[in-house]
Amino acid sequence: MTIGKRPIEETIIPISKRNGPLPALCAALKEIFVNPEWNEKVFKILDQAILSENNNTGRPGMNLWQIFVLAQVRLCQNISYDDLYYTANTDKLIRQLMGVESDFGLENENIGYQRIKDNVGLLTDKTVKELNAVIVNFGHEVFKKKGTQALRLKTDSFVVESNVHFPTDYNLLWDASRKAVDMVSKLLKKNDFPGWRKISDWHRELKNLVRSLGRASGSGGKEKEKRVKGATRKYLAKAKALLHKLELFSTAFQPENIRGSVIMLELSGFMQLMKKQIDLVDRRILKGETIPHAEKIFSIFENYTEWIAKGKKRPSVELGKKVGITTDQFHLIVDYQVMEHQADSQVVPELVERILQGFTVDSWSFDKGYWHKENKELLAEKINTVILPKKGKCTKQEAEEEKTTLFRKLRHKHSAVESNINELEHRGLDRCPDRGYDHFTRYTGLAVCAYNLRKIGAECLAQKMKRQEARFSKKAA
């Protein structure tokens, strides 16, 4: 409590459904804050994750609750840090929920952009998973789930795209080359070194050559192959000349401080990528080889990116990571997992182990991608009703099982998970704008938390509206 600040528990949440997802999120956050049981659990996780390990990081001026609220607002609204900065300093509902809104002419407290970005970034994937477990249990209380009530689960996967352009071997070579030149430019700002007077020419000439190769490979007409190979030879000759010059530079240049040493390490990494991409371009275009998939990379910046073909007509290929989610009958996401070069069928054993540690399950449905004989046997041992359609031709017994009324009913209900995935994508999980694998997994978890909180908040508002309608009807009677 601070003089002149409006109490968080007095925040007025608009009930109308026309106000978008934000009021529902705020309703759930307010319920967590005013409820001592859930308040204590959330703050215990945040305290251990942020204060115990990061006393000397981040920027001062934000408390744990403000960090938690802004992290959820960003993903619920699917907005950038710029928009989050604007919301945190202008939206009265969010400001009062954070506890920074002032009363009656007192000067408002503003939160800086970099402060928001640094402090929200302190949340880790592990912390977010712990928070989501608390949020799910809180949601079950709001939806009036009985303590021993078994869950009816649905599991499916989708692709969260990483923030990369469509990769070709020659434009990845361009990315590595331009970044190597940028590293040299940084080193030369405070150091004199001969031979780089026309460093900008390397950048310009390589860009022109990669554009020429792109135009040649994208156009048609006679002698296309000859034009493509000619453009490739010129491009590779320039790239090899740059690589040779960079090798001479890295041998002769001696950094004077830690910053210079870090930049030299980055330069060395980009040079290795240049060598790899020069080899791939030479083998694919000039020698006509088919490059094995295992040798390819799909981004020099987001190197965790996978090439995922899920068998869909549009889009046929997605660049990012597969994420598996498991939802219950209340449409809450009780579990999520970022898959590491795994097929759907490979994650079932560890998924079953995680889920059954915390929940009792009555039925569980999957799509055909999760089928495996061992998965079916494992699930049948532990779950009453398993909906796992077979991939391929069924035996007579399996065909009869899939024709039963219960199997068909629950299989039809399984499609509800697709609407959950669609809403998740509206919560920001269509494409991750954050850089690096750790930030990718954290972003995924925060989107799941924001989705669950919005679902819970919508139920809180619906229950409040029903109570108001009941009071009005009593008065009218």
C-alpha positions as CSV (number, residue, x, y, z in Angstrom):
1,M,0.0,0.0,0.0
2,T,1.3,3.5,-1.0
3,I,-0.4,6.8,-0.3
4,G,-2.0,8.1,-3.5
5,K,-2.0,4.6,-5.2
6,R,-5.3,2.8,-5.9
7,P,-5.4,-0.6,-4.3
8,I,-5.2,-3.6,-6.7
9,E,-8.1,-5.4,-5.0
10,E,-10.4,-2.4,-5.9
11,T,-9.7,-2.7,-9.6
12,I,-13.0,-2.7,-11.5
13,I,-13.1,-5.2,-14.4
14,P,-15.6,-4.5,-17.2
15,I,-17.9,-7.5,-17.7
16,S,-19.0,-6.9,-21.3
17,K,-17.8,-9.5,-23.8
18,R,-17.2,-6.8,-26.4
19,N,-14.0,-5.6,-24.6
20,G,-11.8,-8.3,-26.0
21,P,-9.5,-10.8,-24.2
22,L,-7.9,-8.2,-21.8
23,P,-10.7,-7.9,-19.2
24,A,-10.9,-11.7,-18.9
25,L,-7.2,-11.9,-18.3
26,C,-7.4,-9.1,-15.7
27,A,-10.3,-10.8,-13.9
28,A,-8.2,-14.0,-13.5
29,L,-5.1,-12.0,-12.3
30,K,-7.2,-10.1,-9.8
31,E,-8.7,-13.3,-8.4
32,I,-5.2,-14.7,-8.0
33,F,-4.0,-11.6,-6.2
34,V,-6.9,-11.3,-3.7
35,N,-7.0,-15.0,-3.0
36,P,-4.3,-15.7,-0.3
37,E,-3.8,-19.4,-1.2
38,W,-3.0,-18.7,-4.9
39,N,-1.3,-15.4,-4.2
40,E,1.2,-17.1,-1.9
41,K,1.9,-19.9,-4.4
42,V,2.5,-17.5,-7.3
43,F,4.8,-15.2,-5.3
44,K,6.7,-18.1,-3.9
45,I,7.6,-19.3,-7.4
46,L,8.5,-15.7,-8.6
47,D,10.5,-15.1,-5.5
48,Q,12.6,-18.2,-5.8
49,A,13.1,-17.8,-9.6
50,I,13.9,-14.0,-9.8
51,L,15.1,-12.7,-6.4
52,S,17.2,-15.7,-5.3
53,E,19.2,-16.0,-8.6
54,N,19.0,-12.6,-10.2
55,N,19.7,-10.1,-7.4
56,N,22.1,-8.2,-9.6
57,T,20.3,-8.4,-13.0
58,G,17.4,-6.6,-14.5
59,R,16.6,-3.0,-13.8
60,P,15.2,-1.8,-10.5
61,G,11.7,-0.2,-10.2
62,M,9.4,-3.2,-10.9
63,N,8.1,-5.6,-8.3
64,L,7.3,-9.3,-8.9
65,W,3.6,-8.7,-9.5
66,Q,4.2,-6.1,-12.1
67,I,6.6,-8.4,-14.0
68,F,4.0,-11.2,-13.9
69,V,1.2,-9.0,-15.0
70,L,3.1,-7.5,-18.0
71,A,4.4,-10.9,-19.1
72,Q,0.8,-12.1,-19.4
73,V,-0.5,-8.9,-21.0
74,R,2.0,-9.1,-23.7
75,L,1.1,-12.6,-24.8
76,C,-2.6,-12.2,-24.2
77,Q,-2.7,-9.3,-26.5
78,N,0.0,-10.7,-28.9
79,I,1.9,-7.4,-28.9
80,S,5.5,-6.2,-29.1
81,Y,7.5,-4.8,-26.3
82,D,6.9,-1.3,-27.8
83,D,3.1,-1.8,-27.5
84,L,3.6,-3.3,-24.0
85,Y,5.5,-0.2,-23.0
86,Y,2.7,2.0,-24.3
87,T,0.0,-0.2,-22.5
88,A,1.9,-0.2,-19.2
89,N,2.0,3.6,-19.2
90,T,-1.4,4.5,-20.6
91,D,-4.0,1.8,-19.9
92,K,-5.6,2.6,-16.6
93,L,-7.0,-1.0,-16.1
94,I,-3.5,-2.5,-16.4
95,R,-1.9,0.2,-14.4
96,Q,-4.3,-0.2,-11.5
97,L,-3.9,-4.0,-11.7
98,M,-0.1,-3.5,-11.4
99,G,-0.6,-1.1,-8.5
100,V,1.0,2.0,-10.1
101,E,-2.1,4.1,-11.0
102,S,-2.3,7.3,-9.0
103,D,-5.4,9.1,-7.6
104,F,-6.6,12.7,-8.1
105,G,-3.9,14.7,-9.9
106,L,-0.9,13.0,-8.3
107,E,2.0,12.4,-10.8
108,N,1.8,9.1,-12.5
109,E,4.7,6.6,-12.3
110,N,6.1,5.7,-15.7
111,I,7.9,2.5,-16.4
112,G,10.8,2.6,-18.9
113,Y,10.9,0.5,-22.0
114,Q,14.2,-1.2,-21.3
115,R,13.2,-1.8,-17.7
116,I,10.1,-3.7,-18.9
117,K,12.1,-5.7,-21.4
118,D,14.9,-6.6,-19.0
119,N,12.6,-7.6,-16.1
120,V,10.0,-9.6,-18.1
121,G,13.0,-11.4,-19.6
122,L,14.0,-12.7,-16.2
123,L,11.3,-15.4,-16.3
124,T,12.6,-18.7,-17.5
125,D,10.9,-21.7,-19.1
126,K,11.1,-23.7,-15.8
127,T,9.5,-20.8,-13.9
128,V,6.7,-20.5,-16.4
129,K,6.0,-24.2,-16.3
130,E,5.7,-24.0,-12.5
131,L,3.4,-21.0,-12.8
132,N,1.2,-22.8,-15.4
133,A,0.8,-25.7,-13.0
134,V,-0.5,-23.3,-10.3
135,I,-2.8,-21.6,-12.8
136,V,-4.3,-24.9,-14.0
137,N,-5.1,-25.9,-10.4
138,F,-6.6,-22.5,-9.8
139,G,-8.6,-22.8,-13.0
140,H,-10.0,-26.2,-11.8
141,E,-11.2,-24.5,-8.6
142,V,-12.9,-21.7,-10.6
143,F,-14.6,-24.3,-13.0
144,K,-15.7,-26.1,-9.8
145,K,-13.9,-29.4,-10.6
146,K,-14.4,-31.9,-7.7
147,G,-11.1,-32.9,-6.1
148,T,-11.3,-36.5,-7.3
149,Q,-13.0,-35.8,-10.7
150,A,-11.1,-37.5,-13.5
151,L,-10.0,-35.5,-16.6
152,R,-11.0,-36.0,-20.2
153,L,-7.9,-35.1,-22.1
154,K,-7.1,-34.3,-25.7
155,T,-3.5,-34.1,-27.1
156,D,-2.3,-32.6,-30.4
157,S,0.7,-30.8,-31.8
158,F,1.2,-27.8,-34.0
159,V,4.2,-25.7,-35.3
160,V,5.3,-22.4,-33.7
161,E,7.3,-20.6,-36.3
162,S,10.6,-19.0,-35.4
163,N,11.4,-15.5,-36.6
164,V,13.4,-16.5,-39.8
165,H,13.2,-15.8,-43.5
166,F,12.8,-18.7,-45.9
167,P,16.2,-20.4,-46.2
168,T,18.3,-21.1,-49.3
169,D,21.9,-22.1,-49.1
170,Y,23.0,-19.0,-51.1
171,N,21.0,-16.5,-49.0
172,L,22.3,-18.1,-45.8
173,L,25.8,-17.6,-47.2
174,W,24.9,-14.0,-47.6
175,D,23.7,-13.8,-44.0
176,A,27.0,-15.2,-42.7
177,S,29.1,-13.0,-45.0
178,R,27.4,-9.7,-44.1
179,K,27.5,-10.5,-40.4
180,A,31.3,-11.3,-40.6
181,V,31.8,-7.9,-42.3
182,D,29.8,-6.3,-39.6
183,M,32.0,-7.9,-36.9
184,V,35.1,-6.5,-38.6
185,S,33.5,-3.1,-38.8
186,K,32.9,-3.2,-35.0
187,L,36.5,-4.1,-34.4
188,L,37.8,-1.3,-36.6
189,K,35.9,1.4,-34.9
190,K,38.4,1.7,-32.1
191,N,41.4,-0.1,-33.8
192,D,43.5,0.8,-36.8
193,F,44.2,-2.1,-39.1
194,P,45.3,-1.8,-42.8
195,G,43.5,-3.4,-45.7
196,W,39.9,-2.6,-44.9
197,R,39.5,1.0,-46.3
198,K,36.8,-0.2,-48.7
199,I,35.0,-2.5,-46.3
200,S,31.6,-1.2,-47.4
201,D,32.4,-2.4,-51.0
202,W,32.5,-6.0,-49.8
203,H,29.0,-5.6,-48.4
204,R,27.6,-4.0,-51.5
205,E,29.2,-6.3,-54.1
206,L,28.2,-9.5,-52.2
207,K,24.6,-8.2,-52.0
208,N,24.5,-7.4,-55.7
209,L,25.9,-10.9,-56.5
210,V,23.4,-12.8,-54.3
211,R,20.6,-10.8,-55.9
212,S,21.8,-11.7,-59.4
213,L,21.9,-15.4,-58.4
214,G,18.4,-15.1,-56.9
215,R,17.0,-13.5,-60.1
216,A,18.7,-16.2,-62.3
217,S,17.3,-19.1,-60.2
218,G,13.8,-17.6,-60.0
219,S,13.5,-16.8,-63.7
220,G,12.8,-19.1,-66.7
221,G,13.8,-19.1,-70.3
222,K,16.5,-20.7,-72.4
223,E,19.8,-21.6,-70.9
224,K,18.6,-21.0,-67.3
225,E,21.0,-23.6,-65.9
226,K,24.0,-21.9,-67.6
227,R,23.0,-18.5,-66.2
228,V,22.5,-19.9,-62.7
229,K,25.9,-21.6,-62.7
230,G,27.6,-18.4,-64.1
231,A,26.0,-16.3,-61.3
232,T,27.0,-18.9,-58.7
233,R,30.7,-19.0,-59.8
234,K,30.9,-15.2,-59.5
235,Y,29.2,-15.2,-56.1
236,L,31.4,-18.0,-54.7
237,A,34.5,-16.4,-56.0
238,K,33.7,-13.2,-54.1
239,A,32.7,-15.1,-51.0
240,K,35.9,-17.2,-51.0
241,A,38.0,-14.0,-51.5
242,L,36.3,-12.5,-48.5
243,L,36.8,-15.6,-46.4
244,H,40.5,-15.6,-47.2
245,K,40.8,-12.0,-46.2
246,L,38.9,-12.7,-43.0
247,E,41.3,-15.6,-42.1
248,L,44.3,-13.3,-42.6
249,F,42.6,-10.7,-40.4
250,S,41.7,-13.1,-37.6
251,T,45.3,-14.4,-37.5
252,A,46.9,-11.0,-37.4
253,F,44.4,-9.0,-35.2
254,Q,44.9,-9.0,-31.5
255,P,41.9,-7.7,-29.4
256,E,42.7,-5.3,-26.7
257,N,39.8,-6.0,-24.3
258,I,37.1,-8.5,-23.4
259,R,34.6,-6.9,-25.8
260,G,37.1,-7.3,-28.7
261,S,37.6,-11.0,-27.7
262,V,33.8,-11.6,-27.8
263,I,33.5,-10.0,-31.2
264,M,36.4,-12.1,-32.5
265,L,34.6,-15.3,-31.3
266,E,31.5,-14.2,-33.1
267,L,33.5,-13.5,-36.2
268,S,35.0,-17.0,-36.0
269,G,31.5,-18.5,-35.8
270,F,30.3,-16.6,-38.9
271,M,33.5,-17.7,-40.8
272,Q,32.7,-21.3,-40.0
273,L,29.2,-20.8,-41.3
274,M,30.6,-19.2,-44.5
275,K,32.8,-22.3,-45.1
276,K,29.8,-24.6,-44.7
277,Q,27.5,-22.6,-47.0
278,I,30.2,-22.2,-49.7
279,D,30.6,-25.9,-49.7
280,L,26.8,-26.5,-49.9
281,V,26.2,-24.0,-52.7
282,D,29.1,-25.5,-54.7
283,R,27.9,-29.1,-54.3
284,R,24.3,-28.4,-55.0
285,I,24.4,-25.9,-57.9
286,L,27.8,-26.5,-59.6
287,K,28.2,-30.2,-59.0
288,G,24.5,-31.2,-59.0
289,E,24.5,-33.1,-55.7
290,T,21.5,-33.7,-53.5
291,I,22.3,-32.4,-50.1
292,P,21.3,-34.7,-47.2
293,H,18.8,-33.1,-44.9
294,A,21.0,-33.6,-41.8
295,E,23.7,-31.4,-43.3
296,K,21.4,-28.4,-43.8
297,I,20.8,-25.5,-41.5
298,F,17.8,-23.2,-41.8
299,S,18.9,-20.1,-40.0
300,I,22.3,-18.8,-38.9
301,F,20.6,-16.7,-36.2
302,E,17.9,-19.1,-34.8
303,N,19.9,-22.3,-35.2
304,Y,17.3,-24.4,-33.3
305,T,14.9,-24.0,-36.3
306,E,13.6,-27.2,-37.8
307,W,12.1,-27.8,-41.3
308,I,8.7,-29.3,-40.5
309,A,6.5,-30.9,-43.2
310,K,3.3,-32.0,-41.4
311,G,1.6,-33.2,-44.6
312,K,-0.7,-30.2,-44.9
313,K,-1.5,-28.6,-48.3
314,R,-1.1,-25.1,-47.0
315,P,1.4,-24.4,-45.6
316,S,3.3,-27.5,-46.9
317,V,6.4,-26.6,-44.9
318,E,6.8,-24.6,-41.6
319,L,10.0,-23.4,-40.0
320,G,10.2,-23.5,-36.3
321,K,9.5,-26.1,-33.5
322,K,6.6,-28.5,-32.9
323,V,4.8,-27.9,-29.7
324,G,2.5,-30.5,-28.2
325,I,-0.4,-29.5,-25.9
326,T,-2.9,-31.4,-23.8
327,T,-6.2,-29.9,-22.9
328,D,-9.0,-31.1,-20.5
329,Q,-12.8,-30.8,-20.6
330,F,-12.6,-27.2,-19.3
331,H,-10.4,-26.3,-22.3
332,L,-7.4,-25.6,-20.0
333,I,-4.0,-26.6,-21.2
334,V,-2.7,-28.9,-18.5
335,D,0.6,-29.8,-20.2
336,Y,2.7,-28.4,-23.1
337,Q,6.1,-29.5,-24.5
338,V,8.5,-28.1,-27.1
339,M,9.6,-31.1,-29.1
340,E,13.2,-31.7,-30.0
341,H,13.4,-33.3,-33.4
342,Q,10.7,-35.7,-32.2
343,A,7.7,-37.3,-33.9
344,D,4.4,-37.2,-32.1
345,S,4.5,-40.9,-31.4
346,Q,7.9,-40.5,-29.6
347,V,6.7,-38.2,-26.8
348,V,3.8,-40.3,-25.5
349,P,5.7,-42.3,-22.7
350,E,7.2,-39.2,-21.0
351,L,3.9,-37.3,-21.6
352,V,1.9,-40.1,-19.8
353,E,4.4,-40.0,-16.9
354,R,4.1,-36.2,-16.5
355,I,0.3,-36.1,-16.7
356,L,-0.4,-39.0,-14.3
357,Q,1.8,-37.6,-11.6
358,G,-0.6,-34.8,-11.1
359,F,-4.0,-35.8,-12.4
360,T,-6.5,-38.7,-12.6
361,V,-7.5,-39.4,-16.2
362,D,-10.7,-41.0,-17.4
363,S,-10.3,-40.7,-21.2
364,W,-7.5,-39.5,-23.5
365,S,-7.8,-38.9,-27.2
366,F,-5.0,-38.5,-29.8
367,D,-4.8,-38.3,-33.6
368,K,-3.1,-40.8,-35.8
369,G,0.3,-39.1,-35.6
370,Y,0.6,-40.5,-32.0
371,W,-0.1,-44.1,-33.0
372,H,2.4,-46.8,-32.0
373,K,1.7,-50.3,-30.8
374,E,3.7,-49.7,-27.6
375,N,1.9,-46.4,-27.0
376,K,-1.4,-48.1,-27.2
377,E,-0.4,-50.8,-24.8
378,L,1.0,-48.3,-22.3
379,L,-2.1,-46.1,-22.4
380,A,-4.5,-49.0,-22.1
381,E,-2.7,-50.1,-18.9
382,K,-3.2,-46.8,-17.2
383,I,-6.3,-45.1,-18.7
384,N,-9.9,-46.3,-18.8
385,T,-10.7,-45.1,-22.3
386,V,-8.0,-44.5,-24.9
387,I,-8.8,-42.9,-28.3
388,L,-5.8,-43.6,-30.5
389,P,-6.7,-44.3,-34.1
390,K,-4.4,-46.6,-35.9
391,K,-2.1,-45.3,-38.6
392,G,-2.5,-47.7,-41.6
393,K,-4.7,-50.8,-42.0
394,C,-6.6,-52.0,-38.9
395,T,-7.0,-55.6,-37.9
396,K,-10.5,-56.9,-37.5
397,Q,-10.5,-56.3,-33.7
398,E,-9.1,-52.8,-34.1
399,A,-11.7,-51.9,-36.7
400,E,-14.5,-53.1,-34.4
401,E,-13.1,-51.0,-31.6
402,E,-13.0,-47.9,-33.7
403,K,-16.6,-48.4,-34.7
404,T,-17.9,-48.4,-31.1
405,T,-20.2,-45.5,-30.1
406,L,-17.9,-44.3,-27.3
407,F,-14.8,-44.3,-29.6
408,R,-16.6,-42.4,-32.3
409,K,-18.1,-39.9,-29.9
410,L,-14.8,-39.1,-28.2
411,R,-13.0,-39.0,-31.5
412,H,-15.4,-36.4,-32.8
413,K,-14.9,-34.4,-29.6
414,H,-11.2,-34.5,-30.1
415,S,-11.5,-31.8,-32.8
416,A,-12.1,-29.3,-30.0
417,V,-8.4,-29.2,-29.4
418,E,-8.0,-27.5,-32.9
419,S,-10.0,-24.5,-31.6
420,N,-7.7,-24.4,-28.6
421,I,-4.7,-24.3,-30.9
422,N,-6.3,-21.6,-33.0
423,E,-6.8,-19.5,-29.9
424,L,-3.3,-20.1,-28.8
425,E,-2.0,-18.8,-32.1
426,H,-4.1,-15.6,-31.4
427,R,-2.3,-15.4,-28.0
428,G,1.0,-15.1,-29.9
429,L,2.0,-18.7,-30.7
430,D,1.7,-18.3,-34.5
431,R,5.3,-16.9,-34.7
432,C,7.8,-16.2,-32.0
433,P,9.5,-12.8,-32.3
434,D,12.0,-13.4,-29.5
435,R,15.6,-14.4,-30.3
436,G,17.3,-17.5,-29.0
437,Y,16.1,-21.0,-28.0
438,D,15.7,-20.1,-24.3
439,H,13.5,-17.1,-25.2
440,F,11.5,-19.3,-27.6
441,T,10.6,-21.9,-24.9
442,R,9.8,-19.1,-22.4
443,Y,7.6,-17.3,-25.0
444,T,5.7,-20.6,-25.6
445,G,5.1,-21.1,-21.9
446,L,3.9,-17.5,-21.4
447,A,1.5,-17.9,-24.3
448,V,0.0,-21.0,-22.6
449,C,-0.3,-19.2,-19.3
450,A,-2.0,-16.2,-20.9
451,Y,-4.4,-18.6,-22.7
452,N,-5.3,-20.4,-19.5
453,L,-5.7,-17.2,-17.5
454,R,-8.0,-15.7,-20.2
455,K,-10.1,-18.9,-20.1
456,I,-10.3,-18.7,-16.3
457,G,-11.1,-15.0,-16.3
458,A,-13.9,-15.5,-18.9
459,E,-15.4,-18.1,-16.5
460,C,-15.1,-15.7,-13.5
461,L,-16.8,-12.9,-15.5
462,A,-19.6,-15.3,-16.7
463,Q,-20.2,-16.5,-13.1
464,K,-20.3,-12.8,-11.9
465,M,-22.8,-12.0,-14.7
466,K,-25.0,-14.9,-13.7
467,R,-25.1,-13.7,-10.1
468,Q,-26.0,-10.2,-11.1
469,E,-28.8,-11.5,-13.4
470,A,-30.1,-13.7,-10.5
471,R,-30.2,-10.6,-8.2
472,F,-32.0,-8.6,-10.8
473,S,-34.6,-11.3,-11.4
474,K,-35.2,-11.6,-7.6
475,K,-35.8,-7.8,-7.3
476,A,-38.1,-7.9,-10.3
477,A,-40.1,-10.7,-8.7
